Amino acid sequence: MAATKLIAMHKRQGKSTFQSIKDRLDYAKNPDKTDHGQLVSSYECDPRLVEEQFAISKRDYIQNTGRKYGGDVIAYQIRQSFVPGEITPEEANRIGYETAMRWTKGNYAFIVATHIDRAHIHNHIIYNAVNLNCTGKYRNFLRSGLALQKVSDLVCIENGLSVITPKPRYQRNAQPEKNVVSDKKLDLLLNIQEIISKGKGRGYEIWAKRHNIKQIAQTLLILEERGIRDMETLEKKASEASDRFDENAVKLKNLQAKLNDLKELKMHIINYSRTKETYVQYRKKGYSKKFFEEHREDILLHKAAKEAFEKLSSPVPKIREINAQIKEISAEKSNVYTEYRRTRDEMKELQTAKYNVEQLLREEDRGTDRRHRKDRNPIL
């Protein structure tokens, strides 16, 4: 497992941008900590000149945009620490590089310095606050630390590192027999990183291709985040999410129907008022066919409005009353729509996880059966 932390690196008081960056990078690139610089990698910058390149980008940003470089954040640092004994320094650097690339989406220069001077191997990932074309700056956002941890976890799972802690055996044994069976199966999924880490050659490549390792990693994180440890719970949560989504979909549909009715009634009131005089003249002329043809549209609109009013169970409301109702229902619809989208995403997430789990367990069971048959009959 890798623990992560995102740190904004500020310009130090009394020091230039260049010197402020250099101080941090000198510590990260320390030869005594990085195997004489062998454990330093970079993207779109030279580790030997990164201080100058980062400082120049600040100057180019001002020239390109005409804006003053606001604030004193000069770069960002990601600290990524691994479980002792679980990873080699070279693997740690590679995983740090992949994490940085996903986090920055390739839009910011960075270096990855892997320190091996402590019991736990850890990375110092430093990326420029200014993007590669020097036209924009990285903007930190709410809960960025959690988002970063999720990116790191996905990379770790895909590379066979532990992320999810298995449920203690005593908790599994304390459950009913049905859950014990489900737990046993789901634990195979929750510990899939152990399966991944076993294969580093051709066998792993075939396994990863068959199972789509990125989908499995995403599924594992979903299960961990939601505290799902057995198949029964997963099925229950997926079903409940589907019910909540259906309930909100019905609410949304009913509210929209109410809005449509109110807007239609409002249109009839406006049309009635606008065509009233024409209809009075039509009546005075004894419902003349000639007059009707000359004013067909207005007369039909007036009749349609009268028919709509006759269907009402209460007096025709004022326009301002209808507008107030439309405003109230629109606000309610907005709230329900927010919940509708949330439950829709939750339903899709859980149903996808359920499908991935079922497919994985089915494939694993088939693999186990094939191995058993081969053991019984070595000719196979």
C-alpha positions as CSV (number, residue, x, y, z in Angstrom):
1,M,0.0,0.0,0.0
2,A,1.2,3.5,-0.7
3,A,0.2,6.5,1.5
4,T,0.1,9.8,-0.3
5,K,0.2,13.5,0.6
6,L,-0.2,16.5,-1.6
7,I,1.8,19.6,-0.5
8,A,1.9,23.1,-2.1
9,M,5.4,24.4,-2.2
10,H,5.6,28.1,-1.5
11,K,8.2,30.7,-2.3
12,R,10.3,31.2,0.8
13,Q,10.5,34.6,2.3
14,G,13.6,36.5,1.3
15,K,14.5,34.0,-1.5
16,S,14.0,34.1,-5.2
17,T,11.8,31.7,-7.1
18,F,14.8,29.9,-8.4
19,Q,16.4,29.4,-4.9
20,S,13.1,28.4,-3.3
21,I,12.7,25.6,-5.9
22,K,16.3,24.6,-5.7
23,D,16.2,24.1,-2.0
24,R,13.4,21.6,-2.3
25,L,14.8,19.9,-5.3
26,D,18.2,19.5,-3.8
27,Y,16.7,17.7,-0.9
28,A,14.6,15.4,-3.2
29,K,17.6,14.7,-5.5
30,N,20.0,14.1,-2.6
31,P,22.5,11.5,-4.0
32,D,22.8,9.8,-0.5
33,K,19.0,9.1,-0.6
34,T,18.6,8.3,-4.3
35,D,21.4,5.8,-4.9
36,H,23.7,8.5,-6.3
37,G,20.9,9.8,-8.5
38,Q,20.0,6.5,-10.1
39,L,16.5,6.7,-8.6
40,V,15.6,10.0,-10.1
41,S,13.3,10.1,-13.2
42,S,11.7,13.0,-14.9
43,Y,9.1,14.1,-17.5
44,E,9.6,17.1,-19.8
45,C,12.5,18.4,-17.8
46,D,16.1,17.6,-17.1
47,P,16.8,16.6,-13.5
48,R,20.1,18.4,-13.6
49,L,18.5,21.7,-14.8
50,V,15.0,21.4,-13.4
51,E,15.4,24.4,-11.1
52,E,16.2,26.7,-14.0
53,Q,13.5,25.2,-16.2
54,F,10.8,25.6,-13.5
55,A,11.9,29.2,-12.8
56,I,11.9,30.1,-16.6
57,S,8.4,28.7,-17.0
58,K,7.2,31.3,-14.4
59,R,8.7,34.1,-16.4
60,D,7.3,32.7,-19.7
61,Y,3.8,32.4,-18.1
62,I,3.8,36.1,-17.3
63,Q,5.0,37.0,-20.8
64,N,2.5,34.7,-22.6
65,T,-0.5,35.6,-20.5
66,G,0.2,39.2,-19.5
67,R,-0.9,38.3,-16.0
68,K,1.1,38.7,-12.9
69,Y,2.0,35.4,-11.3
70,G,-0.4,35.5,-8.4
71,G,0.3,33.8,-5.1
72,D,3.5,32.2,-4.0
73,V,3.0,28.6,-4.9
74,I,5.9,27.6,-7.2
75,A,5.4,23.8,-7.4
76,Y,3.5,20.9,-5.8
77,Q,5.0,17.9,-4.1
78,I,3.5,14.4,-3.8
79,R,4.9,12.2,-1.1
80,Q,4.2,8.6,-1.8
81,S,5.3,6.0,0.9
82,F,5.2,2.2,0.5
83,V,5.0,-0.7,2.9
84,P,8.5,-1.8,3.9
85,G,9.7,-4.8,2.1
86,E,6.9,-4.9,-0.5
87,I,8.6,-3.1,-3.4
88,T,12.0,-2.5,-4.9
89,P,13.4,1.0,-5.3
90,E,13.2,0.7,-9.1
91,E,9.5,-0.4,-9.0
92,A,8.8,2.4,-6.6
93,N,10.2,5.0,-9.0
94,R,8.3,3.5,-11.9
95,I,5.0,3.6,-9.9
96,G,5.7,7.1,-8.8
97,Y,6.2,8.1,-12.4
98,E,3.0,6.5,-13.5
99,T,1.1,8.1,-10.6
100,A,2.5,11.5,-11.5
101,M,1.6,11.1,-15.2
102,R,-2.0,10.1,-14.4
103,W,-2.3,12.9,-11.8
104,T,-1.0,15.7,-14.0
105,K,-2.4,14.1,-17.2
106,G,0.9,14.9,-18.9
107,N,0.3,18.6,-18.7
108,Y,3.0,19.5,-16.2
109,A,6.7,18.8,-16.0
110,F,7.8,16.7,-13.0
111,I,10.6,14.7,-11.4
112,V,10.3,11.5,-9.3
113,A,13.0,11.0,-6.6
114,T,12.9,7.7,-4.8
115,H,14.4,7.8,-1.3
116,I,15.9,4.6,0.2
117,D,17.5,6.0,3.3
118,R,14.7,4.8,5.6
119,A,13.0,1.5,6.3
120,H,10.1,2.5,4.0
121,I,10.8,3.4,0.5
122,H,9.1,6.6,-0.5
123,N,8.9,9.0,-3.5
124,H,9.2,12.7,-3.7
125,I,7.2,13.7,-6.8
126,I,7.6,17.4,-7.6
127,Y,5.6,18.9,-10.5
128,N,5.7,22.5,-11.8
129,A,2.8,24.8,-10.9
130,V,2.9,26.1,-14.5
131,N,1.8,23.9,-17.4
132,L,4.0,22.8,-20.3
133,N,3.0,25.6,-22.7
134,C,3.2,28.2,-20.0
135,T,-0.3,29.5,-20.5
136,G,-2.0,28.2,-17.3
137,K,-1.3,27.1,-13.7
138,Y,-2.3,24.1,-11.7
139,R,-5.4,24.8,-9.6
140,N,-5.7,22.9,-6.4
141,F,-9.3,21.8,-5.5
142,L,-11.4,20.5,-2.7
143,R,-10.5,17.0,-1.5
144,S,-7.6,16.8,-3.9
145,G,-5.8,14.7,-1.4
146,L,-8.5,12.0,-1.6
147,A,-8.5,12.1,-5.4
148,L,-4.7,11.7,-5.4
149,Q,-4.9,8.8,-3.0
150,K,-7.4,7.1,-5.3
151,V,-5.1,7.5,-8.3
152,S,-2.2,6.1,-6.3
153,D,-4.3,3.2,-5.1
154,L,-5.3,2.3,-8.6
155,V,-1.7,2.3,-9.8
156,C,-0.7,0.2,-6.9
157,I,-3.4,-2.4,-7.4
158,E,-2.6,-2.6,-11.1
159,N,1.0,-3.3,-10.2
160,G,0.2,-6.0,-7.6
161,L,0.8,-4.0,-4.4
162,S,-1.5,-4.3,-1.4
163,V,-4.2,-1.8,-1.0
164,I,-7.2,-3.6,0.6
165,T,-6.9,-5.3,4.0
166,P,-8.7,-8.6,4.1
167,K,-11.5,-9.1,6.7
168,P,-10.2,-10.9,9.8
169,R,-10.9,-14.6,9.7
170,Y,-12.8,-14.5,13.0
171,Q,-15.3,-12.1,11.5
172,R,-15.8,-14.3,8.5
173,N,-16.4,-17.4,10.6
174,A,-18.9,-15.6,12.8
175,Q,-21.3,-15.1,9.9
176,P,-24.0,-17.5,8.6
177,E,-22.9,-20.3,6.4
178,K,-24.2,-18.6,3.2
179,N,-22.1,-15.5,4.0
180,V,-19.1,-17.6,4.8
181,V,-19.2,-19.1,1.2
182,S,-19.7,-15.6,-0.3
183,D,-16.9,-14.1,1.8
184,K,-14.5,-16.8,0.7
185,K,-15.3,-16.1,-2.9
186,L,-15.2,-12.3,-2.5
187,D,-11.9,-12.5,-0.6
188,L,-10.4,-14.0,-3.7
189,L,-11.3,-10.7,-5.4
190,L,-10.3,-8.4,-2.6
191,N,-6.9,-10.1,-2.5
192,I,-6.5,-10.2,-6.3
193,Q,-3.4,-8.1,-5.9
194,E,-1.8,-11.2,-4.5
195,I,-2.6,-13.0,-7.7
196,I,-1.3,-10.2,-9.7
197,S,2.0,-10.0,-7.8
198,K,2.6,-13.7,-8.2
199,G,3.0,-13.4,-12.0
200,K,5.7,-11.3,-13.5
201,G,6.1,-13.1,-16.8
202,R,4.0,-14.4,-19.6
203,G,1.4,-16.0,-17.3
204,Y,0.6,-12.7,-15.7
205,E,0.3,-10.9,-19.1
206,I,-2.3,-13.5,-20.2
207,W,-4.2,-13.3,-16.9
208,A,-4.2,-9.4,-17.0
209,K,-5.4,-9.3,-20.6
210,R,-8.2,-11.8,-19.9
211,H,-9.5,-10.0,-16.8
212,N,-8.9,-6.3,-17.7
213,I,-6.7,-5.3,-14.8
214,K,-7.8,-1.7,-14.8
215,Q,-11.5,-2.6,-14.3
216,I,-10.6,-5.0,-11.5
217,A,-8.5,-2.3,-9.8
218,Q,-11.4,0.1,-10.0
219,T,-13.8,-2.5,-8.7
220,L,-11.6,-3.3,-5.7
221,L,-11.5,0.4,-4.7
222,I,-15.3,0.6,-5.0
223,L,-15.7,-2.4,-2.7
224,E,-13.2,-1.0,-0.2
225,E,-14.7,2.5,-0.1
226,R,-18.1,1.1,0.5
227,G,-17.1,-1.5,3.0
228,I,-18.4,-4.4,0.9
229,R,-16.8,-7.7,1.9
230,D,-19.2,-10.4,0.7
231,M,-21.3,-11.1,-2.4
232,E,-24.5,-10.9,-0.5
233,T,-23.8,-7.4,0.6
234,L,-22.8,-6.4,-2.9
235,E,-26.0,-7.8,-4.4
236,K,-28.1,-6.0,-1.7
237,K,-26.4,-2.7,-2.2
238,A,-26.7,-2.9,-5.9
239,S,-30.4,-3.7,-5.6
240,E,-31.0,-0.9,-3.1
241,A,-29.2,1.6,-5.4
242,S,-31.3,0.5,-8.3
243,D,-34.5,1.0,-6.2
244,R,-33.4,4.5,-5.2
245,F,-32.6,5.4,-8.8
246,D,-36.1,4.2,-9.9
247,E,-37.7,6.1,-7.1
248,N,-36.0,9.4,-8.1
249,A,-36.7,8.7,-11.8
250,V,-40.4,8.5,-11.0
251,K,-40.3,11.7,-8.9
252,L,-38.5,13.5,-11.7
253,K,-41.0,12.3,-14.2
254,N,-44.0,13.4,-12.1
255,L,-42.5,16.8,-11.4
256,Q,-41.8,17.4,-15.1
257,A,-45.4,16.4,-15.9
258,K,-46.7,19.0,-13.4
259,L,-44.4,21.6,-14.9
260,N,-45.7,20.7,-18.4
261,D,-49.3,21.0,-17.2
262,L,-48.7,24.4,-15.5
263,K,-46.9,25.7,-18.6
264,E,-49.7,24.5,-20.8
265,L,-52.3,26.1,-18.6
266,K,-50.4,29.3,-18.6
267,M,-50.3,29.2,-22.4
268,H,-54.1,28.7,-22.5
269,I,-54.7,31.7,-20.1
270,I,-52.5,33.9,-22.3
271,N,-54.1,32.7,-25.5
272,Y,-57.6,33.1,-24.0
273,S,-56.9,36.7,-23.0
274,R,-55.3,37.5,-26.4
275,T,-58.1,36.0,-28.5
276,K,-61.0,37.0,-26.3
277,E,-62.1,40.0,-28.4
278,T,-61.8,38.0,-31.7
279,Y,-64.1,35.3,-30.3
280,V,-66.6,37.9,-29.1
281,Q,-66.7,39.3,-32.7
282,Y,-67.1,35.8,-34.0
283,R,-70.1,35.2,-31.8
284,K,-71.7,38.6,-32.8
285,K,-71.4,37.6,-36.4
286,G,-73.4,34.5,-35.8
287,Y,-70.4,32.2,-36.1
288,S,-69.9,33.2,-39.7
289,K,-67.8,30.7,-41.7
290,K,-66.2,33.5,-43.5
291,F,-65.1,35.2,-40.3
292,F,-63.9,31.8,-39.0
293,E,-61.7,31.3,-42.0
294,E,-60.3,34.8,-41.6
295,H,-59.5,34.2,-37.9
296,R,-59.1,30.5,-37.8
297,E,-56.0,30.3,-35.6
298,D,-57.2,32.7,-32.9
299,I,-60.7,31.1,-32.7
300,L,-59.2,27.6,-32.4
301,L,-56.8,28.8,-29.7
302,H,-59.7,30.4,-27.8
303,K,-61.8,27.2,-28.0
304,A,-58.8,25.1,-26.8
305,A,-58.4,27.4,-23.9
306,K,-62.1,27.2,-22.9
307,E,-61.9,23.4,-23.1
308,A,-58.9,23.3,-20.9
309,F,-60.6,25.5,-18.3
310,E,-63.7,23.3,-18.2
311,K,-61.5,20.4,-17.2
312,L,-60.2,22.2,-14.1
313,S,-61.5,21.2,-10.7
314,S,-60.9,24.7,-9.4
315,P,-61.2,28.3,-10.7
316,V,-58.7,29.4,-13.3
317,P,-55.7,30.7,-11.5
318,K,-53.9,34.0,-12.1
319,I,-50.7,34.1,-14.1
320,R,-48.7,35.2,-11.1
321,E,-50.0,32.2,-9.1
322,I,-48.9,29.8,-11.9
323,N,-45.5,31.5,-12.1
324,A,-45.1,31.0,-8.3
325,Q,-46.0,27.3,-8.7
326,I,-43.6,26.8,-11.6
327,K,-40.8,28.4,-9.6
328,E,-41.5,26.2,-6.6
329,I,-41.7,23.0,-8.6
330,S,-38.6,23.9,-10.7
331,A,-36.6,24.3,-7.5
332,E,-37.9,20.9,-6.2
333,K,-37.1,19.3,-9.6
334,S,-33.5,20.7,-9.4
335,N,-33.0,19.1,-6.0
336,V,-34.5,15.8,-7.2
337,Y,-32.4,15.9,-10.4
338,T,-29.2,16.2,-8.3
339,E,-30.2,13.2,-6.3
340,Y,-31.3,11.4,-9.5
341,R,-27.8,11.8,-11.0
342,R,-26.1,10.7,-7.7
343,T,-28.2,7.6,-7.4
344,R,-27.8,6.9,-11.2
345,D,-24.0,7.0,-10.8
346,E,-24.2,4.9,-7.6
347,M,-26.4,2.3,-9.4
348,K,-24.1,2.1,-12.4
349,E,-21.0,1.9,-10.2
350,L,-22.4,-0.9,-8.0
351,Q,-24.0,-2.9,-10.9
352,T,-20.7,-2.7,-12.8
353,A,-18.8,-3.9,-9.8
354,K,-21.3,-6.7,-9.3
355,Y,-20.9,-7.7,-13.0
356,N,-17.1,-7.6,-12.7
357,V,-17.1,-9.7,-9.5
358,E,-19.4,-12.3,-11.0
359,Q,-17.3,-12.5,-14.2
360,L,-14.1,-12.8,-12.3
361,L,-15.3,-15.4,-9.8
362,R,-16.8,-17.4,-12.7
363,E,-13.5,-17.3,-14.6
364,E,-11.5,-18.2,-11.5
365,D,-13.8,-21.2,-10.8
366,R,-13.3,-22.4,-14.3
367,G,-9.6,-22.0,-13.9
368,T,-9.6,-24.0,-10.7
369,D,-11.7,-26.8,-12.3
370,R,-9.3,-27.0,-15.2
371,R,-6.3,-27.3,-12.9
372,H,-8.1,-30.0,-10.9
373,R,-8.9,-32.0,-14.0
374,K,-5.3,-31.6,-15.2
375,D,-4.0,-32.9,-11.8
376,R,-6.3,-35.9,-12.0
377,N,-5.3,-36.6,-15.6
378,P,-1.7,-35.4,-16.4
379,I,-2.3,-36.2,-20.1
380,L,-4.7,-33.1,-20.3
